[in-house]
Amino acid sequence: MTSLSSTPAEDTATAVVQNHAAGDSAQTRRNRWLVDQSMSIGYAILFVLLAFTVENFFSTANIVGLMLSVAQIGMVACTMMMCLASRDFDLSVGSTIAFSGVLGAIILEHTQSVTLAVGGGLLAGALIGAGNGVLIAYMRVNALIATLATMLMVRGLAFIVSKGQAVGIANDSFISFGDGRLFGLPYPVLVVAICFIVFGVLLNHTVFGRNTLAIGGNPDAARLAGIKVERLRVWIFLLQGLVTAVAGLILASRITSGQPNSAQGFELDVISACVLGGVSLQGGKARIFGVLIGVLIMGTVENVMNLMNVDAFYQYLMRGFILLAAVLLDQLKSRSTRG
């Protein structure tokens, strides 16, 4: 009768193979962790270097100013993250910021009611976002074309309703949204902190977030799994429009006017911040902490260039370089994942 027990040599060979496999698995996990945390580590090093080399960078006033300067980008990046995670994007956010700010200022001018002004701006943003969602999800219009068309139409509406002029704001209660402070921090900084907490929980700890990532990973498989893909996409864009309107109203309160030409190119800064933070342009992957790092990178670069009195033309060049670097980084991460 043949014995089925293994020999000592076979046991040794099996153990060696298992050890190698465990070592490779551990190495793979370490490499993946380094890739995922590369921007966080890079930003930490950059921050320390700037603190020691750029005068006034690490001052309390400048750090608060830095957080305030990225407040609008941070708010919208939270919802843009959800759009990108579901394999969509929104180019109309800059125009929505301008229109909601202008509309809020006009309503405030005619009614002197802060509630109506804020409500009108938020409703406009929600309708713009939901309209984008319907075009993309139900009418099957490509996200690039749909949101590009919306960007142009909404910007045009901002100029039409304001007659091409800035709409001044003199209401102290409305101005306090952008100018007031709590615990020494400006209200916009607190609002963006709340946005990151809320959307972090939404992405990582709710069915809504899991379904969003599932749609981005494979829409057809998500539909077969019972996810109402079209309805969820509309909700994602509605949230995008709503939060963008909040950013627009806060911007209007900060500059004490509704400006129809404000936030031009804003959408590219937001997408750059998201992609720098590890959100995949191919959908299905997003990290809220990574988006925060991406937003801080964008703001820090601009802040340092302002401290060093770098000409605005070079700042445009740097923003374009960051956008290109973000896209290339996304491509490299995608290839390493497939590999």
N, C-alpha and C positions, 0 to 999 in steps of 0.2 A: 504494500500500500504506500503511495507517494505522499510524503510529508508536505503540508501546505505552509509550514512555518518558514519565515525568512531567515537567511543566514546573517551572521554578524556583519559581513561585508555589505550586504544589501541594506541592512539597517543604517549603517554608516553613510552610505551613498544617499539614502533617502533623507537623512538628517541634514546632510550637506546641502541638498537641493532645497529643502525647506528653509534652512538658514539663509541661503542666497535669496530665495523668494521674499522672505521677511525683510531682509536688508534692502532689496530693491523696492519693496512696498514702502518702507520707512523713508528711503531716499526720495521716492516719488512724492510722498506726502510733504516732505520738507521742501522740495522744489516747488510744489504747487502752492505751499504756504508763502514762500518767498515771492512767487509771481503775484499772488493775491495781495500781499502786503507791500509790494515794491513801492507804490506811490506813497503809502503812509510813512514808510521808512525814509524815503527820499524827501518828503516834506519836512519831517522832523529834523533831518540833517540840514536842509535848506534854512529852516527857521532859526536854528542855533547859529549857523554861519551869519545870517543877516543880523541877528541880535548883537553879534560882536563886531560886525564890520560896517553896518549902516547906522549913521547917527540918528537918534530919536526913534528908531524902529521899534524898540522894545519898551518905549514909554507907555504909560497907561492911556494917555490921550490917543496915541496912535493906534494901539491895539483896539480900543473901543471904536475908533474911526474906521479901522479895517473891518471889524465885524459889521458896522453900520453900512459900509460900502458894498458888502456882499449880501446884504439882507434880501434885496429883491431877487437876485440870482438864486440864492439859497431856497427861497420859498418856491419859486417856479421849478427849480431843479428837482424838488421832491416829487412833483407830479409828472415832470418830464421823464423821470426815472421809471414811473409806472407805464408811460406811453412806450418808451424804448423797450422795457421788459416784455411788453405785449407785441413787440415787433412793429410798432408804429412810431411816429414822431409828429411834432407840431411846430410848424414854421410861423404860426400866426400869433405867438405869445407876445412879441414886441408890439404889434398893432393892437392887441387886446389890452395891454397895459395902457397905451396911449388913449384908446377909446373909453375905457372905463374911468380913467382919470378925468378926461374931458367931460364925459357925461355926468359924473358925480359933481364936478365943479359947476356945470350948467344948472343942474337940479338945485344945488345949494344956493346958487345966485338967485333963482326964481322963487324958492320956497323958504329959504333960511332954515331948513330942517336937515340936520345931520343924518337922522334916521333914513329919510327918503333918499338923500344923496348916496349914502352907503348902500342902501337896498337896491337902488337903481343901478349902480355900478356893478354890484354882485350879480344881479339878474341878467344884465347884459353879458357879463363874462360867462355865466352858466349857459345862456342860450347860444353864444358863439361856440363854446366847447361842445355842447350837445349837437349843434349843427354839423360840426366837423365829424363827430362820431357817427351820425346818421349817414353822412356822405360816404365815409370810409367803410363802415360796417354793413350797412344795408344796401347802399347804391353802388358798392364795389369800386368807388373812385380811389385811385392810388393816393396814398397819404401825402406824397410830395405835391401832387397836383391840387388835391383838395385844400390842404393847409396853405399852399402858396396863393391860391385864388382867394381864400379867406383873408390871408395877410393883406393882400392888395385892397380888397373890398372894405375891410374893417378900417384900414388906415385912411382910405378915401372917406368913409363915414365920419371919422374923427375930424378931418379937415372940413367936411360939409357942415356938420352940426356946430362947429366952432367958428365957421366962416374964415378958416385959415389963421385964426388969431388965438393967442394964449388966453385962457379964461381964468381971471384972477380969483383968489380965495382969500377972504378976510375974516372968516369965522374962526374964532380962537379954539372952539371945541373940536372942529375938524382938523385944524393945524396941529393940535396936541397929539393926534395919532402918530405923526412923524417926528414931533419935537419933544414929547413928554418922556419922562424917565421913571423907572421903578427899580428900586435897589441899586441905583446908580447906572442902570443899563437903559438905553433908548428902547422905546416900545417896539420898533421894527426888529431889533435883535431878539427880544423876547418872543415875538411872533414867529420868527424863523426857527427859533429853538423848539417852539411848540410844534411847528410843521415837521421838523425832523423826528421828533418823538412820535407824533401821530402816524406819520407815514412809515416810520420804522416798524411800529407795531402792526400797522396794516399789511405791510409786505411780508413780515416774518411770522406773524402769529394769528393770521386770520385766513379764512377760506378765500376771501377776496384776493389776497396777495398770492396764495398758492395757485389759484386759478389764473391769475394774471401771468405768472411765470410759466404755467402750463400752456397757455395760449401762445406765448412767445416761443416756447420750445418746439411745439408742433400743434398748430391750430386744428388740423384735421383729427388728430388723436384726442385733443381736448374736447372737440365736438362729439366724437364717438363715446367719450367718457361721461357725457351728459352735461357738460358745461355749456351754458348759453353764451356762446362766443360773441355774437353780435350785440346782445344786450350789455354784456360786460364791457365791450369796447366803448359803447356810448357812455357808460358811467365813468370810465377812465377819462375820456375827453371832457365830460362835464366837470369832473373834479379839476382837470387841468385848467379849464376856463374860469372856474370859481376862484381857485387859488391865485391865478394870474390877475384876476380882477382885484383881489385883496392887495396884491403887490402894486397894481396901478393906482389904487386909491391912496395907499401909503406914500407912494412916490409923489402924487399930487399934493398931499398934505405937507410933505417935506420941502417941496419947491414952491409951495403956496400958489400953485396954479395948475390947471389942466393944459398940458402941452400936446397938440396933435402930432408933433414931430418927435416926441420923446421915445426912448427905448428902441431906436433904430439899430439893427444888428444884435439886439438882445438875445434873440433865439439861438444864434451861433455860440454866444458865450455860455448859455445854459447847456446846450448839447455838448460843448467842449468839456464843461465841468463834469457832466454825467459820465462821459466816455473816459475821461481821465480817472474818474472814480471807479472804474471797472464795470460799468453798465455796458453790455454788449449791444452793438448796433444790429446784430442778428437776432436779438430777442432771447428771452428765457433766462437771463442772468442779470442780477442787480444786487448791490449791497448799499444800504443806507449810509453806513460809516464811510464807505468809499466815496460816495457822492459828496459828503461833507468835506472830505479831503480835497476832492476835485474843486469844489467851490472855493476853499481856502487858498488853493494854489493860484487860481485865477485872480482872486482878490489880492493876494500877497504880491504877485508879480506887478500888478498895476500900482499897488501902494508903494512899492520900492521905487518904481520908475518915477512916480510923482515926487517922492522924497529926494530923488537924485536929479530932479528937474529935467527928465528926459523929454524930448519933444514929442508932441501928440502923434506926429506922423510915424515915429518909430514905435509908439505904443500899438498902432494899428498893425504894423509889421509883426510885432511880438504876438499879438492876439491871433493872427493868421498862422504863425508858426506853431502856437500851442494847439490850435484846432487840427492842423496837419499831424502833429505829434500824437494827439489823442487818437486819431483815426488809425495811424500806423501801429500804435500800441494795441489797439483793439484787434487789428489783423494778426499781430504777432501772438497775442494771447489765444486767439481762435485757432491758429495753426498749432500751437503747443498743446492745446487741449485735444485737437484731433489726432496729434501725433502720439 
